[in-house]
Amino acid sequence: MAKARKYYTLLVMYSEEKPYRYCIEAGSYDMHEMQEEKQEYASKGHGVKIIRTSDKQADIDAEVSRLNANM
């Protein structure tokens, strides 16, 4: 069985008011690409985070939900 590829997702927090929530903004198998995107959003004052999961949407959604629930 093939090993799942690492997938990087850029999360952006647009709201300055509670409840704070991360939203999926972009995704890639290339971490460098996501780091460049992260810098762009951070320079505009947004909260940003890169997560690493499998490339399955259900896994990405579950991690975003977990992060938002712990805020």
SVG drawing of the C-alpha trace seen along z (x, -y; Angstrom):
<svg xmlns="http://www.w3.org/2000/svg" viewBox="-18 -44 28 46">
<polyline fill="none" stroke="black" stroke-width="0.4" points="0.0,0.0 1.4,-3.4 2.2,-5.9 -0.1,-9.0 1.6,-12.1 1.9,-15.0 -0.5,-17.9 -0.1,-21.4 -3.1,-23.6 -2.9,-27.4 -5.5,-28.5 -6.3,-32.2 -8.2,-34.0 -10.0,-36.9 -12.0,-37.9 -10.6,-40.1 -13.6,-39.4 -14.6,-36.3 -15.3,-33.6 -12.0,-33.4 -12.1,-30.9 -9.6,-29.6 -10.7,-29.2 -9.1,-27.1 -7.4,-29.5 -5.1,-27.3 -3.5,-23.9 -0.5,-22.3 1.9,-19.3 4.7,-22.0 5.5,-23.4 7.5,-26.3 4.5,-27.4 2.4,-27.5 5.1,-29.4 5.1,-32.1 1.3,-32.4 1.5,-32.5 3.9,-35.5 1.5,-37.3 -1.5,-37.0 0.5,-37.7 1.8,-40.9 -1.8,-42.0 -2.3,-41.4 -4.2,-38.2 -3.7,-35.3 -2.2,-32.4 -1.3,-28.8 -0.1,-25.9 -1.3,-22.4 0.0,-19.1 -2.4,-16.3 -3.2,-13.7 -4.7,-15.1 -8.2,-13.8 -10.7,-16.6 -12.2,-14.9 -8.8,-14.8 -8.3,-18.5 -11.8,-19.5 -11.3,-17.5 -8.1,-19.2 -9.6,-22.7 -12.5,-21.8 -10.2,-20.6 -8.2,-23.8 -11.3,-26.0 -12.9,-24.1 -9.7,-24.7 -9.7,-28.5"/>
</svg>
